[in-house]
Amino acid sequence: MSKAISLRLPDELQEEVEKKARLHHRSFSKQIEKYVTDGLILEDNPDLSLSFVSDIKEAVYEIKAGKGVPYKVGRH
């Protein structure tokens, strides 16, 4: 469930988030949600890179969308 909150950001930061949101076809709120989610994951896993976390998140979305392919160990 979502909950509305008030968030104060410096003008420069707000403008940067708005640019990134438009670039990735997200709403301002969804862009903030992405940054918070990524930040929480990275804070809990400081040894992981942002690109690695992004790849994992993409793989999870692909599995949920039914696009996953089972990995088979060994020769075929």
Backbone as a chain_set.jsonl record, in Angstrom:
{"seq": "MSKAISLRLPDELQEEVEKKARLHHRSFSKQIEKYVTDGLILEDNPDLSLSFVSDIKEAVYEIKAGKGVPYKVGRH", "coords": {"N": [[0.836, -1.167, 0.0], [0.507, 2.22, -0.78], [1.531, 5.381, 0.526], [0.956, 8.776, 0.923], [3.44, 11.243, 1.221], [5.203, 14.135, 2.393], [7.973, 15.697, 0.973], [10.916, 17.472, 1.143], [13.137, 18.833, -1.113], [16.245, 20.128, -2.268], [16.187, 22.642, -4.831], [17.885, 22.13, -7.061], [18.371, 19.38, -6.87], [15.787, 18.352, -7.106], [15.212, 19.129, -9.735], [17.088, 17.567, -11.11], [16.203, 14.961, -10.5], [13.695, 15.06, -11.732], [14.509, 15.286, -14.433], [15.804, 12.801, -14.804], [13.631, 11.105, -14.348], [11.931, 11.728, -16.514], [13.621, 10.903, -18.604], [13.671, 8.135, -18.227], [11.05, 7.492, -18.504], [9.374, 7.59, -16.229], [7.278, 8.46, -13.44], [7.729, 11.264, -11.239], [7.462, 10.424, -8.587], [7.818, 7.625, -8.857], [10.47, 7.598, -9.677], [11.793, 8.591, -7.421], [11.072, 6.517, -5.685], [12.512, 4.405, -6.872], [15.172, 5.305, -6.431], [15.243, 5.29, -3.614], [14.729, 2.575, -3.041], [16.941, 1.342, -4.338], [18.988, 2.562, -2.853], [18.52, 1.542, -0.253], [18.981, -1.198, -0.669], [21.689, -1.124, -1.459], [22.847, -0.009, 0.809], [22.462, -2.05, 2.644], [24.026, -3.953, 1.463], [26.95, -3.323, 0.997], [29.073, -4.271, -0.487], [28.229, -4.761, -3.047], [27.847, -3.584, -6.408], [26.113, -0.813, -7.948], [25.319, -1.352, -10.566], [25.299, -4.15, -10.558], [23.242, -4.672, -8.719], [21.126, -3.515, -10.127], [21.032, -5.238, -12.338], [20.233, -7.621, -11.056], [17.692, -6.861, -10.104], [16.409, -6.453, -12.564], [16.465, -9.066, -13.565], [14.781, -10.336, -11.713], [12.344, -9.047, -12.311], [12.015, -10.006, -14.926], [11.68, -12.762, -14.47], [9.273, -12.695, -12.998], [7.644, -11.798, -15.038], [7.453, -13.986, -16.583], [9.481, -14.531, -18.351], [11.739, -15.91, -17.789], [14.422, -18.275, -18.119], [15.213, -21.56, -17.429], [18.287, -22.504, -15.901], [20.594, -24.87, -16.882], [22.752, -27.166, -15.531], [25.873, -28.514, -16.453], [26.952, -30.445, -19.357], [25.387, -30.369, -22.611]], "CA": [[0.0, 0.0, 0.0], [1.252, 3.473, -0.845], [1.123, 6.42, 1.449], [1.459, 10.084, 0.492], [4.29, 11.941, 2.173], [5.777, 15.393, 1.928], [9.421, 15.585, 0.926], [11.568, 18.699, 0.699], [14.401, 18.619, -1.799], [16.8, 21.345, -2.867], [15.711, 22.832, -6.206], [18.777, 21.48, -8.026], [18.15, 17.94, -6.778], [14.462, 18.093, -7.666], [15.329, 19.244, -11.188], [17.834, 16.4, -11.588], [15.302, 13.795, -10.405], [12.689, 15.216, -12.785], [15.159, 14.951, -15.704], [15.997, 11.343, -14.854], [12.303, 10.488, -14.456], [11.504, 11.862, -17.916], [14.514, 10.082, -19.422], [13.318, 6.727, -18.06], [9.589, 7.388, -18.635], [8.793, 7.328, -14.913], [6.789, 9.631, -12.724], [8.659, 11.765, -10.222], [7.333, 9.533, -7.427], [8.439, 6.33, -9.166], [11.915, 7.787, -9.715], [12.208, 8.663, -6.015], [10.933, 5.159, -5.161], [13.658, 3.644, -7.377], [16.374, 5.733, -5.718], [15.169, 4.829, -2.224], [14.885, 1.123, -3.058], [18.348, 1.06, -4.649], [19.793, 2.997, -1.713], [18.348, 0.594, 0.847], [19.688, -2.437, -1.04], [23.13, -0.868, -1.439], [23.258, 0.201, 2.193], [22.498, -3.378, 3.274], [25.0, -4.783, 0.741], [27.942, -2.366, 0.518], [30.036, -4.915, -1.382], [27.642, -4.879, -4.38], [27.801, -2.358, -7.202], [24.773, -0.416, -8.385], [24.996, -2.065, -11.806], [24.975, -5.532, -10.196], [21.908, -4.625, -8.103], [20.182, -3.251, -11.221], [20.898, -6.484, -13.106], [19.438, -8.551, -10.254], [16.308, -6.387, -10.127], [15.894, -6.718, -13.902], [16.239, -10.507, -13.655], [13.584, -10.639, -10.917], [11.184, -8.608, -13.1], [11.862, -10.925, -16.049], [11.105, -14.006, -13.931], [7.867, -12.419, -12.686], [6.93, -11.628, -16.305], [7.431, -15.257, -17.279], [10.52, -14.56, -19.383], [12.914, -16.603, -17.273], [14.823, -19.543, -18.738], [15.951, -22.358, -16.442], [19.704, -22.762, -16.142], [20.898, -26.301, -16.786], [24.146, -27.4, -15.181], [26.478, -29.629, -17.175], [26.984, -30.402, -20.834], [24.151, -30.768, -23.308]], "C": [[0.887, 1.238, 0.0], [0.671, 4.478, 0.12], [1.735, 7.728, 0.975], [2.282, 10.712, 1.605], [4.751, 13.249, 1.553], [7.286, 15.283, 2.024], [9.992, 16.894, 0.405], [12.922, 18.358, 0.1], [14.937, 19.968, -2.261], [16.367, 21.434, -4.335], [16.56, 22.083, -7.228], [18.558, 19.959, -8.041], [16.8, 17.564, -7.374], [14.518, 18.146, -9.194], [16.047, 18.032, -11.779], [16.971, 15.143, -11.559], [14.235, 13.871, -11.496], [13.268, 14.876, -14.158], [15.317, 13.441, -15.858], [14.662, 10.625, -15.018], [11.796, 10.562, -15.896], [12.318, 10.96, -18.828], [14.105, 8.617, -19.389], [11.81, 6.482, -18.089], [8.934, 6.957, -17.326], [8.196, 8.618, -14.376], [7.856, 10.061, -11.725], [8.65, 10.829, -9.014], [8.002, 8.185, -7.666], [9.963, 6.451, -9.217], [12.477, 7.87, -8.296], [12.142, 7.269, -5.387], [12.109, 4.284, -5.604], [14.925, 4.009, -6.613], [16.387, 5.239, -4.272], [15.383, 3.32, -2.156], [16.337, 0.73, -3.32], [19.24, 1.424, -3.465], [19.705, 2.045, -0.538], [19.093, -0.711, 0.561], [21.191, -2.228, -0.923], [23.647, -0.637, -0.028], [23.374, -1.125, 2.937], [23.566, -4.285, 2.667], [26.108, -3.898, 0.167], [28.981, -2.96, -0.429], [29.507, -5.053, -2.808], [27.681, -3.54, -5.101], [26.36, -2.054, -7.603], [24.386, -1.167, -9.658], [24.622, -3.522, -11.526], [23.568, -5.603, -9.597], [20.848, -4.403, -9.187], [19.953, -4.502, -12.061], [20.045, -7.512, -12.362], [17.964, -8.152, -10.283], [15.667, -6.662, -11.487], [15.583, -8.206, -14.07], [14.986, -10.919, -12.875], [12.328, -10.236, -11.685], [10.936, -9.529, -14.277], [11.241, -12.246, -15.6], [9.62, -13.808, -13.646], [7.031, -12.273, -13.948], [6.889, -12.909, -17.124], [8.473, -15.387, -18.376], [11.783, -15.294, -18.944], [13.162, -17.92, -18.005], [15.609, -20.325, -17.705], [17.401, -22.567, -16.856], [19.972, -24.231, -15.911], [22.394, -26.464, -16.558], [24.662, -28.593, -15.973], [26.437, -29.455, -18.667], [25.656, -30.879, -21.422], [24.475, -31.247, -24.689]], "O": [[1.898, 1.289, 0.701], [-0.506, 4.433, 0.478], [2.923, 7.772, 0.657], [1.884, 10.717, 2.77], [4.69, 13.435, 0.338], [7.819, 14.829, 3.036], [9.593, 17.37, -0.658], [13.743, 17.684, 0.722], [14.159, 20.856, -2.608], [16.202, 20.41, -4.998], [16.027, 21.472, -8.154], [18.561, 19.336, -9.103], [16.691, 16.558, -8.074], [13.933, 17.297, -9.867], [15.655, 17.529, -12.832], [17.007, 14.346, -12.496], [13.909, 12.859, -12.116], [12.591, 14.243, -14.967], [15.004, 12.876, -16.906], [14.575, 9.64, -15.752], [11.291, 9.576, -16.432], [11.768, 10.323, -19.727], [14.181, 7.929, -20.407], [11.347, 5.396, -17.74], [8.064, 6.087, -17.305], [8.558, 9.717, -14.797], [8.774, 9.302, -11.414], [9.705, 10.483, -8.483], [8.677, 7.66, -6.781], [10.671, 5.516, -8.843], [13.519, 7.284, -8.004], [13.042, 6.879, -4.644], [12.642, 3.511, -4.808], [15.672, 3.125, -6.193], [17.427, 4.818, -3.767], [16.135, 2.837, -1.309], [16.898, -0.109, -2.614], [20.148, 0.67, -3.117], [20.715, 1.768, 0.11], [19.754, -1.261, 1.441], [21.891, -3.062, -0.35], [24.769, -1.029, 0.295], [24.271, -1.306, 3.76], [23.966, -5.272, 3.284], [26.188, -3.744, -1.052], [29.695, -2.218, -1.104], [30.266, -5.429, -3.701], [27.56, -2.487, -4.476], [25.502, -2.936, -7.594], [23.233, -1.575, -9.804], [23.734, -4.071, -12.178], [22.793, -6.498, -9.936], [19.793, -5.036, -9.162], [18.824, -4.796, -12.453], [19.225, -8.196, -12.974], [17.09, -8.999, -10.465], [14.504, -7.061, -11.552], [14.558, -8.566, -14.649], [14.219, -11.763, -13.339], [11.353, -10.987, -11.715], [9.785, -9.815, -14.607], [10.37, -12.785, -16.281], [8.799, -14.651, -14.007], [5.841, -12.587, -13.941], [6.353, -12.923, -18.232], [8.362, -16.258, -19.238], [12.784, -15.292, -19.661], [12.227, -18.586, -18.45], [16.581, -19.808, -17.154], [17.695, -22.782, -18.032], [19.62, -24.777, -14.866], [23.204, -25.944, -17.326], [23.946, -29.582, -16.139], [25.95, -28.448, -19.181], [24.923, -31.667, -20.825], [23.574, -31.627, -25.437]]}, "num_chains": 1, "name": "protein.A"}
